[in-house]
Amino acid sequence: MLDTLRKHSSGWVAGLFMGLIAMSFVLWGVADIFSAPRTEVVATVGDQEITSSDFVADYRRELANYSAQRGQDITPAEGMAYGIDRQVLARLIGAAAIDGAAKSLGLAASDVAVVEEIKADPTFQNASGQFDKQTFDLVLYQNGLNEAAYFEERRNFIARRQLINAVSAETAAPKGMAELINAYRNEKRVARYIVLPPALLGEQVEPTEEELIAYHERVGSRFASPELRSFQVMVLRPEALAAQIGINEEDLRAAYEDRRGDFDTPETRSVIQLPFPTEEAAAAASTKLTQGTSVAEIIASIGQNEDDVTLGFVSRTDLSSSAYADAVFALEKGGVSAPVEGPLAHMVFIVNDIRPGVVSTYEDVRDTLKAEVVNDQALNEVLDFYNLIEDERAGGATLAELAAKFDFPHSQVNDVTRTGLDANGAAKKDLPDVPESMATIFASEVGAEIDAIETEDGGYIWIEVTDIQPEQAKPLADVRDEIVTLWKEQTQVAKLDELATELVARGTKGETIEAIAASLNRSPLTSNGMLRRFSDDTFSRMAVTNLFATPKGGFTQATVGFGDSRVLMQVHDIIEPSAGANADDIAKLNEELALGVENDLINTLIVALQEQQGTTINETLLRQSVETSAQQ
């Protein structure tokens, strides 16, 4: 389904689900289209409110998109580290600003306009390009939407789009800009060049002791022993508390009565759903079906096939409206409904089969229920302990004291690097599973109070730095061989650069590249035409950049693309793209530039509207909403 929505990303529903609308902004989603209840307000723009449930729904969807792109799950906490939460909030705030402006201008859409736009959306069309009610219902169902709220949001979107179009209509890039950019992109340079290998410098000399001592003082930090930290870790997890929690039968039975709906299996029905454009057509089909006309014949008459109209087994809540549910669940097996009116079509339902609901018994679900109740109670106790421990820490208690007092798991980790290695460079064997905390550990002082880390299972980890061993440079005697090797490498690089710079100066003064090459017992070569973005083993990106910064006939030099050599270059020829060439590229570039201008206008509009209407953000609730998004 996501592939389908991406394919039709120009449609509004794709913007709704994939976050693509009006270039970089999502101009939707502020209305309550999801089934979650209204909650506290995360942000306001003028009189428009963005609730916690709005934010959580959008944030979860954005995390899912990023996870799909990266091929691995991204947690809400990681999403905050990447700034995804701020991106989502910025989109919702932009949407709210547009909403407020559209309402103040009285922009609105009629029922007819909403229906026609939905029918024209490719996301809801079949292979023949016709609106397909079955697809419409399926898309809404799979994305947790209901038909009535979707219609209202679509209506609001049309109003927003009217405002956006008024600002961005007929945008165009400055005349001639595409041609200039195309000429820049497609200009080519031909070089006459000589590769200068390190062998040209002759045999390497050994450094004097004075040179080695001075060089060690300058670069000795490269060979220093890393900073080491020691710290204590105390862990509190729900599973540890759960083992100590006892639940009596009376409380467990009471919990069952409260939650029995979670364990009961609802009645489901295998349903065929037949859409008709008018009530008369639907009534006629219903009559034919009750009089014996085959279902296949009716399906064929509306241009559908059986897969298109078969819902399979559905419960009441699976159907997109209460009217549909009432009609379907009032029928006997094999029954045919009277026409049921919907926003886009009149429906006739056929019940092929009925699977009765199954009422759970206490005995059947006792073990599962007990595990859930114990886990819930353990989570509550974790929060109680968390508050108690934070109070004790504020009073000066150490982690060692708290671990002994409450009998929590506690460990001491000694001499570890910020990458989790020991002093000898081996992986630290006793390191707890706290890799995301190493940066915090190495940014804290001994005894500093570090915020507790919440684990994915609802527990907490506390860390306290107990010792710091600063980075220490190793004496020259211990790293002499490494220092000598590095001195030779860097000296050779510097001398080769000096040689190349000297040769550039000779060429600039008028000496030909042939004469320069002959003085080195080498022969110059000629390259093919190179674009600015070209690079290979001979011409590094820096070499090509230098070449394009040099006039025709001029000399320059740079490192090669691979290895330690340098390359001396003379600009032999500059090939400009011919007039009229790359016409298709220029046309495409004009479209891209126009889109960029349009995007800038919309950005400017939204910023101005936010400033005009005023924006406030509840940072505390925002953080809590990110944490809530981890609870599926």
Secondary structure by P-SEA (a helix, b strand, c coil): caaaaaaacccccccccccccccccccccccccccccccccccccccccccaaaaaaaaaaaaaaaaaaacccccaaaaaaaaaaaaaaaaaaaaaaaaaaaaaacccccaaaaaaaaaaccccccccccccaaaaaaaaaaacccaaaaaaaaaaaaaaaaaaaaaccccccccaaaaaaaaaacbbbbbbbbbbccccccbbbbbcaaaaaaaaaaccccccccbbbbbbbbbbbaaaaaaaccccaaaaaaaaaaccccccccbbbbbbbbbbccaaaaaaaaaaaaacccaaaaaaaacccccccccccccccccccaaaaaaaaaccccccccccccccbbbbbbbcbbbbbbbbcccccaaaaaaaaaaaaaaaaaaaaaaaaaaaaaacccaaaaaaaaccbbbbbcccccccccccccccccccccccaaaaaaacccccccccccccccbbbbbbbcccccbbbbcccccaaaaaaaaaaaaaaaaaaaaaaaaaaaaaacccaaaaaaaacbbbbbbcccccccccccccaaaaaaaaacccccccccccccccbbbbbccccccccccccaaaaaaaaaaaaaaaaaaaaaaaaaaaaaaaabbbbaaaaaaaaaaaaacc
